[in-house]
Amino acid sequence: MYKHSKQIITGGHPAASANAALIMIHGRGASAEDIMRIAAHLNVKDMALYAPQATNNSWYPYSFMSPVADNEPALTSTLELIGQTVEKAVTDGFGADNIYFMGFSQGACLTLEYIARNAKRFGGAVAFTGGLIGQELDITNYSGDFAGTPVLITTGDPDPHVPVSRVEESVEQLIKMNAKVTFKIYKERPHTVSFEELKLADQTIFI
């Protein structure tokens, strides 16, 4: 078990003149630089980019469907680092309603977990193949009101790491918290981000 050192990579449009901030959370075995490359395929050229880096390229050791205690203290450390990344964006002048989130796989799970634990009117969020974290959902962790925050959640069916049932459960939870959720399942899609998903993200979140 491990805690994460504070490493936050920045890029994209200079924060001083950017119109929004995008916090990008990479997947297991990947890096901050990897997830930031996706920005080239999205309508985010006017956004400042922030990407925290996981120690040893993994945010927590086991499946997101494992008991939460099994993934501690790494999970708590990860959520703290995402919070520090949000604080950096705020310090750079962005209000919550101009802060966006995006993650893939392990990063998508964390995107949903962080925003659900800190719900307010954000700019928007994209979770490419992920769900809320835990063997069962502990809904006492989730409070606040998204106030119509647009959220895109996509997944493949079947996916080797993320059961569709948990994605559906996560969608229901976010809707209860007043998120405006777009949900799309791609049959037989491998564990990746497709161009169709990138296009949908531009149509629903990065308008």
Buried (B, 14 or more C-beta within 10 A) or exposed (E): EEEBEEEBBBBBBEBEEBEBBBBBBBBBEBBBEBBBEBBEBBBBEEBBBBBBBBBEBBBBBEBBBBEBEBBEBBBBBBBBBBBBBBEBBBEBEBEBBBBBBBBBBBBBBBBBBBBBBBBEBBBBBBBBBBBBBBEEBEEEEBEBEBBEBBBBBBBBEEBEBBBBEBBBBBBEBBBEBBBBBBBEBBEEBEBEBBEEBBEBBBEBBBE
